[in-house]
Amino acid sequence: MNDTIEHALSPQDCLVMLMIAVSVSDQTVRTSELIKIENQVNTLPIFGTFDIDRLPQLANTVYDLFAEEDGLDALFGLVRDNMPEKLNETAYALCCDVAAADGTIRVGELRLLEEIRDELDIDRLHAGAIERGARARHMTI
């Protein structure tokens, strides 16, 4: 058995998978959430070298993981193995933006955001600031 396993996931892949996970966490993928993910991938510097053609493959990976009993733990394992800690707050901010994209954060999204916050070890004060920023960016009249 080969002890050195090459990981096919980039840090950007992990960020995208977490955003997709938030979108599907309430059992309904909304157009506004998909647009938010695509806009973030198309405009943010962290995704400058990301191949957007990977989005469907990453989405399918998230769907497959969520179909498994321990799929969320597996997703977090992939993130831990392939994304540097310095991107934890970035990941949380991106996920908060996806959850807030349609103007309403639903129970499933809140639960997953809480798990992501805990898994990524985001300080409560920092998490609150990130959450408040997401709410402010997606406020409607």
KETORDO-542897 format. One record per residue (C-alpha): x, y, z; residue number from 1. Coordinates in steps of 0.25 Angstrom, whole numbers, plus 5000, padded with zeros to 4 digits. Last residue first. Example, Ala and Ser with C-alpha at 12.3 -4.5 7.8 and 13.67 -1.06 7.14 Angstrom:
KETORDO-542897
<atom><x>5055</x><y>4996</y><z>5029</z><loza>2</loza></atom>
<atom><x>5049</x><y>4982</y><z>5031</z><loza>1</loza></atom>
***
This chain:
KETORDO-542897
<atom><x>4859</x><y>5190</y><z>5009</z><loza>141</loza></atom>
<atom><x>4869</x><y>5179</y><z>5007</z><loza>140</loza></atom>
<atom><x>4881</x><y>5175</y><z>5015</z><loza>139</loza></atom>
<atom><x>4891</x><y>5166</y><z>5008</z><loza>138</loza></atom>
<atom><x>4904</x><y>5173</y><z>5011</z><loza>137</loza></atom>
<atom><x>4900</x><y>5177</y><z>5025</z><loza>136</loza></atom>
<atom><x>4896</x><y>5163</y><z>5029</z><loza>135</loza></atom>
<atom><x>4910</x><y>5158</y><z>5023</z><loza>134</loza></atom>
<atom><x>4917</x><y>5168</y><z>5031</z><loza>133</loza></atom>
<atom><x>4910</x><y>5164</y><z>5044</z><loza>132</loza></atom>
<atom><x>4913</x><y>5150</y><z>5042</z><loza>131</loza></atom>
<atom><x>4928</x><y>5153</y><z>5040</z><loza>130</loza></atom>
<atom><x>4928</x><y>5162</y><z>5052</z><loza>129</loza></atom>
<atom><x>4921</x><y>5151</y><z>5061</z><loza>128</loza></atom>
<atom><x>4931</x><y>5140</y><z>5056</z><loza>127</loza></atom>
<atom><x>4943</x><y>5149</y><z>5060</z><loza>126</loza></atom>
<atom><x>4937</x><y>5151</y><z>5074</z><loza>125</loza></atom>
<atom><x>4933</x><y>5136</y><z>5075</z><loza>124</loza></atom>
<atom><x>4947</x><y>5132</y><z>5071</z><loza>123</loza></atom>
<atom><x>4947</x><y>5123</y><z>5058</z><loza>122</loza></atom>
<atom><x>4952</x><y>5109</y><z>5061</z><loza>121</loza></atom>
<atom><x>4950</x><y>5104</y><z>5047</z><loza>120</loza></atom>
<atom><x>4941</x><y>5092</y><z>5052</z><loza>119</loza></atom>
<atom><x>4934</x><y>5101</y><z>5062</z><loza>118</loza></atom>
<atom><x>4931</x><y>5112</y><z>5052</z><loza>117</loza></atom>
<atom><x>4927</x><y>5101</y><z>5042</z><loza>116</loza></atom>
<atom><x>4918</x><y>5094</y><z>5051</z><loza>115</loza></atom>
<atom><x>4911</x><y>5108</y><z>5055</z><loza>114</loza></atom>
<atom><x>4910</x><y>5111</y><z>5040</z><loza>113</loza></atom>
<atom><x>4904</x><y>5097</y><z>5038</z><loza>112</loza></atom>
<atom><x>4893</x><y>5100</y><z>5049</z><loza>111</loza></atom>
<atom><x>4890</x><y>5113</y><z>5044</z><loza>110</loza></atom>
<atom><x>4889</x><y>5108</y><z>5029</z><loza>109</loza></atom>
<atom><x>4879</x><y>5097</y><z>5034</z><loza>108</loza></atom>
<atom><x>4871</x><y>5107</y><z>5042</z><loza>107</loza></atom>
<atom><x>4870</x><y>5117</y><z>5030</z><loza>106</loza></atom>
<atom><x>4877</x><y>5130</y><z>5028</z><loza>105</loza></atom>
<atom><x>4868</x><y>5139</y><z>5020</z><loza>104</loza></atom>
<atom><x>4872</x><y>5151</y><z>5011</z><loza>103</loza></atom>
<atom><x>4875</x><y>5141</y><z>4999</z><loza>102</loza></atom>
<atom><x>4890</x><y>5143</y><z>4999</z><loza>101</loza></atom>
<atom><x>4891</x><y>5142</y><z>5015</z><loza>100</loza></atom>
<atom><x>4895</x><y>5127</y><z>5015</z><loza>99</loza></atom>
<atom><x>4905</x><y>5129</y><z>5003</z><loza>98</loza></atom>
<atom><x>4911</x><y>5142</y><z>5010</z><loza>97</loza></atom>
<atom><x>4913</x><y>5134</y><z>5023</z><loza>96</loza></atom>
<atom><x>4920</x><y>5123</y><z>5015</z><loza>95</loza></atom>
<atom><x>4929</x><y>5133</y><z>5009</z><loza>94</loza></atom>
<atom><x>4932</x><y>5139</y><z>5022</z><loza>93</loza></atom>
<atom><x>4935</x><y>5125</y><z>5029</z><loza>92</loza></atom>
<atom><x>4944</x><y>5121</y><z>5018</z><loza>91</loza></atom>
<atom><x>4952</x><y>5134</y><z>5019</z><loza>90</loza></atom>
<atom><x>4953</x><y>5132</y><z>5034</z><loza>89</loza></atom>
<atom><x>4959</x><y>5118</y><z>5032</z><loza>88</loza></atom>
<atom><x>4968</x><y>5122</y><z>5021</z><loza>87</loza></atom>
<atom><x>4980</x><y>5124</y><z>5030</z><loza>86</loza></atom>
<atom><x>4978</x><y>5109</y><z>5034</z><loza>85</loza></atom>
<atom><x>4983</x><y>5104</y><z>5021</z><loza>84</loza></atom>
<atom><x>4973</x><y>5096</y><z>5013</z><loza>83</loza></atom>
<atom><x>4975</x><y>5082</y><z>5008</z><loza>82</loza></atom>
<atom><x>4975</x><y>5072</y><z>5020</z><loza>81</loza></atom>
<atom><x>4966</x><y>5080</y><z>5029</z><loza>80</loza></atom>
<atom><x>4956</x><y>5083</y><z>5018</z><loza>79</loza></atom>
<atom><x>4956</x><y>5068</y><z>5014</z><loza>78</loza></atom>
<atom><x>4953</x><y>5064</y><z>5028</z><loza>77</loza></atom>
<atom><x>4942</x><y>5074</y><z>5029</z><loza>76</loza></atom>
<atom><x>4936</x><y>5068</y><z>5017</z><loza>75</loza></atom>
<atom><x>4937</x><y>5054</y><z>5023</z><loza>74</loza></atom>
<atom><x>4931</x><y>5059</y><z>5036</z><loza>73</loza></atom>
<atom><x>4919</x><y>5065</y><z>5028</z><loza>72</loza></atom>
<atom><x>4918</x><y>5052</y><z>5021</z><loza>71</loza></atom>
<atom><x>4917</x><y>5043</y><z>5033</z><loza>70</loza></atom>
<atom><x>4904</x><y>5037</y><z>5029</z><loza>69</loza></atom>
<atom><x>4906</x><y>5038</y><z>5014</z><loza>68</loza></atom>
<atom><x>4897</x><y>5045</y><z>5005</z><loza>67</loza></atom>
<atom><x>4904</x><y>5058</y><z>5009</z><loza>66</loza></atom>
<atom><x>4917</x><y>5053</y><z>5004</z><loza>65</loza></atom>
<atom><x>4911</x><y>5050</y><z>4990</z><loza>64</loza></atom>
<atom><x>4904</x><y>5064</y><z>4989</z><loza>63</loza></atom>
<atom><x>4918</x><y>5070</y><z>4993</z><loza>62</loza></atom>
<atom><x>4925</x><y>5062</y><z>4983</z><loza>61</loza></atom>
<atom><x>4915</x><y>5066</y><z>4972</z><loza>60</loza></atom>
<atom><x>4916</x><y>5081</y><z>4975</z><loza>59</loza></atom>
<atom><x>4931</x><y>5079</y><z>4974</z><loza>58</loza></atom>
<atom><x>4930</x><y>5073</y><z>4960</z><loza>57</loza></atom>
<atom><x>4920</x><y>5083</y><z>4956</z><loza>56</loza></atom>
<atom><x>4929</x><y>5095</y><z>4960</z><loza>55</loza></atom>
<atom><x>4942</x><y>5089</y><z>4954</z><loza>54</loza></atom>
<atom><x>4939</x><y>5097</y><z>4941</z><loza>53</loza></atom>
<atom><x>4942</x><y>5110</y><z>4949</z><loza>52</loza></atom>
<atom><x>4957</x><y>5106</y><z>4949</z><loza>51</loza></atom>
<atom><x>4963</x><y>5114</y><z>4961</z><loza>50</loza></atom>
<atom><x>4975</x><y>5122</y><z>4959</z><loza>49</loza></atom>
<atom><x>4970</x><y>5136</y><z>4963</z><loza>48</loza></atom>
<atom><x>4960</x><y>5129</y><z>4973</z><loza>47</loza></atom>
<atom><x>4967</x><y>5136</y><z>4985</z><loza>46</loza></atom>
<atom><x>4966</x><y>5149</y><z>4978</z><loza>45</loza></atom>
<atom><x>4951</x><y>5150</y><z>4978</z><loza>44</loza></atom>
<atom><x>4943</x><y>5153</y><z>4966</z><loza>43</loza></atom>
<atom><x>4939</x><y>5140</y><z>4958</z><loza>42</loza></atom>
<atom><x>4938</x><y>5130</y><z>4970</z><loza>41</loza></atom>
<atom><x>4931</x><y>5140</y><z>4978</z><loza>40</loza></atom>
<atom><x>4921</x><y>5143</y><z>4967</z><loza>39</loza></atom>
<atom><x>4919</x><y>5128</y><z>4965</z><loza>38</loza></atom>
<atom><x>4916</x><y>5125</y><z>4979</z><loza>37</loza></atom>
<atom><x>4907</x><y>5137</y><z>4980</z><loza>36</loza></atom>
<atom><x>4899</x><y>5133</y><z>4968</z><loza>35</loza></atom>
<atom><x>4897</x><y>5119</y><z>4973</z><loza>34</loza></atom>
<atom><x>4892</x><y>5125</y><z>4986</z><loza>33</loza></atom>
<atom><x>4883</x><y>5135</y><z>4979</z><loza>32</loza></atom>
<atom><x>4878</x><y>5123</y><z>4971</z><loza>31</loza></atom>
<atom><x>4874</x><y>5115</y><z>4983</z><loza>30</loza></atom>
<atom><x>4878</x><y>5101</y><z>4986</z><loza>29</loza></atom>
<atom><x>4868</x><y>5095</y><z>4995</z><loza>28</loza></atom>
<atom><x>4870</x><y>5084</y><z>5006</z><loza>27</loza></atom>
<atom><x>4874</x><y>5094</y><z>5017</z><loza>26</loza></atom>
<atom><x>4889</x><y>5090</y><z>5016</z><loza>25</loza></atom>
<atom><x>4890</x><y>5091</y><z>5001</z><loza>24</loza></atom>
<atom><x>4895</x><y>5105</y><z>5000</z><loza>23</loza></atom>
<atom><x>4904</x><y>5103</y><z>5012</z><loza>22</loza></atom>
<atom><x>4910</x><y>5091</y><z>5006</z><loza>21</loza></atom>
<atom><x>4912</x><y>5098</y><z>4993</z><loza>20</loza></atom>
<atom><x>4920</x><y>5109</y><z>5001</z><loza>19</loza></atom>
<atom><x>4928</x><y>5099</y><z>5008</z><loza>18</loza></atom>
<atom><x>4931</x><y>5092</y><z>4995</z><loza>17</loza></atom>
<atom><x>4936</x><y>5105</y><z>4988</z><loza>16</loza></atom>
<atom><x>4945</x><y>5108</y><z>5000</z><loza>15</loza></atom>
<atom><x>4951</x><y>5094</y><z>4999</z><loza>14</loza></atom>
<atom><x>4953</x><y>5095</y><z>4984</z><loza>13</loza></atom>
<atom><x>4960</x><y>5108</y><z>4986</z><loza>12</loza></atom>
<atom><x>4970</x><y>5101</y><z>4996</z><loza>11</loza></atom>
<atom><x>4973</x><y>5091</y><z>4985</z><loza>10</loza></atom>
<atom><x>4967</x><y>5077</y><z>4985</z><loza>9</loza></atom>
<atom><x>4973</x><y>5065</y><z>4977</z><loza>8</loza></atom>
<atom><x>4981</x><y>5060</y><z>4989</z><loza>7</loza></atom>
<atom><x>4993</x><y>5051</y><z>4986</z><loza>6</loza></atom>
<atom><x>4994</x><y>5040</y><z>4995</z><loza>5</loza></atom>
<atom><x>5007</x><y>5035</y><z>5001</z><loza>4</loza></atom>
<atom><x>5006</x><y>5023</y><z>5009</z><loza>3</loza></atom>
<atom><x>5005</x><y>5014</y><z>4996</z><loza>2</loza></atom>
<atom><x>5000</x><y>5000</y><z>5000</z><loza>1</loza></atom>
***
